Amino acid sequence: MISESDLMMVVLAFAIGYIDDVTGPQKYHYANGIVIVDKKYQCPIYCAVNHSHSVYFEGKSIGMVVEKSELGKRYKPPKKRKKIK
């Protein structure tokens, strides 16, 4: 039998995960790639590493910037399919 305090802990854990997913850095399609829109960290303008760059909006960052109007849809990684034997 699940106690009331255990149930509250489970609900709290799911709520924290959901809030972090909604308010944390988000991946979006941009130009020919994927960027991570993050207000706390942006890749430096000279970043040459092959990865999804952390960016923010023009005038609010000294790192890589994007135009908010040019962002595509939010990126959702493809779901993995289980192999049927």
Secondary structure, DSSP 8 states (H G I E B T S, - for coil): ---HHHHHHHHHHHHHHHHHHHHS-EEEEETTEEEEE-SS----TT---SS-EEEEETTS-SS-EE-GGG--SB-----------
